[in-house]
C-alpha cells in the first residue's frame, strides 16, 4: 500500500479488524519511511463489473460513485449512515451476484430506486427526479401519487 504522505511503498499493517457488519476489514497502517499513520478499508469484490451508459460507453463500476449519489438524495434526511452503507452494500452484492459482468445504468438506477423507496420516500423522489430526468411539476406529482397509492394499499392490508 502506498503511503498517502510520502508515496513510499514500504508500509506496515499495525492493526486489522472487521467493521460491525463484517463486510469490510479496517487496517491501521504505518509508513516505514516517514512514520505516517493511516487507515485503509478492504472489501470483498465478487467480480469486476462494467457499467453500460445510456450513450453506449462502458466504464468500470464505481461503488464510491453509487454511495455519493445515494448520499446526495439522502442529504438532510434522518437516516443513519450505517443504514445507508448497508443499503449500498446490498445493492452492490445484488449487482455482483446477478450473473452479468456488464450492467446497464438503467438496471443500476432502478435497483437504487427500489431500495430507496423502502428506506426514505423523500430520497426516493429526489433520486427519481434526477434519474428519470423530470422536466415539469407533473412528473413529481406522478411519483408522489405512486407513493401515496402504495401507502393506501399498505394501510388497507393492515386494517384487514
N, C-alpha and C positions, 0 to 999 in steps of 0.2 A: 504494500500500500504506500502510495506516495505521500510524503508529508505536505500538508497544505501551507506550511510556513516557509520551508526551505527547499521543497521539491526533492528531497532525498528519498531514495527507495529503501533505505535502511531503517525500518520501523519495527517495533516490537509490541505484541499484544500483552497488556498487563492484566486485563480482566475481561471475561466473557460471561454473559448471562442472557437468558431469553427474556423477551418482553412479557407482559401479563398474559397475552393470549397465545404465547409461544409460536407466533408466526414469524418473528424476527429475532435475530441474535444481535445484541448490543455489545460492541467491543470497544474497550478503552485502550488506546494505543499511545506509545511514546516514541518520538523520533530519537534515534541514537545520535544523530549528528548535532541537532540543536536543542534536544531535550523538550521539545514542544509536545504537549499532550492534546489529544483529540479523540473523538468518538466516531465510530463507523457503525453502520447497520447492515446486516447481511440477511437477505431474504431468499427463499427458495423460488426458483423460476422453472416451471414445468416445461415450457417451450418458448422459443423466440416467436413472438407474434409480429405480424406486419399489418398495418392499417391501410386499407384501400380508401383513399379520399374520394370525395364526390367527383373531382375532376380526373380521376383515374390514377393519380400519383400514388406511389407506395412509399410509406415511411415506417420506420420501426415504432412499435407500440411504446408509449412513454407513460409509465404509471404516475409519475410526478405531474404530468400534464393533466391526467384524469383527476388527480387529487386537487390540483389548482382550480379546475373548472367546477368541481363539486363544491369546493370551499367558497368560491365566489357566489354560487347560488345560495349557500347557507350563511352568507355574511350577515351578522347581527341577528341570527336566529338562535333560539335557546336549545341548541343541540350540542351534546358533549362531544369533544374531539375524538374520544375513544369510539363512540358510535359511528362517526364519520370514517375513521380509519378501518373499522370492522366492515363497514359497508363497501368501501373501496376494495379491500382485500377480497371480499366475497365476489364482487364484480370481476376482478382480475382472475380469480380462481375459476369462475364460470366461463370466462373467455378462453382461458388456457385449457380447460378440460372439454371444451366444445368440439374438439376434433379437427378444427381447421387452423392452419398456421397463418392464413390470411383472412382478415376480418374486415368487413366494410365499416366505415364510420357510422353508417345508419344503424347497424346492429349494436354498436357500442352505445350510441345515443339512446336508442330505445331501451337497452338494458339499464342504463343510468337512470332514465326517467321512471322505469318500473320500480327501481329501488328507492328513488327519491320520493315517489308517491307514497310509499309506506312510512318513510322517515319524517317528511315535513311537506305539507301542502304548498306553502309559500315558496319553498326552494324548488319544488316541482314546477310550479308555474314560471318562476324565474328561468330555470333551465330550459323549459319548453319554449319560452319566448325567444330565446337565442337559438336553440337547436332547430326549431321549426320556422324561424325567421318571421316572427309576427310582424305584420305591416300596419294593422289598424286595431282599434279597441275591440272590434267584433271577434278577433282571434282570441283575445284574452277571455272574453265573455263565453266563447265556446268551451274553452278548457275549464273555466270555473263552473259552467253548467255540467260538464262531465264529472267534475269532482263532487258537486253537490248531489248529483244523481246517485253516485256511489254511496255517499253518506246516508242518503234517504233509504237506499236499499239495505245498508248495513243496520240502520236503526229498526227498520221493519222486521228484519230477521231476528233481532234481539228481542223484540216485543212478542214474537210468536212463541 
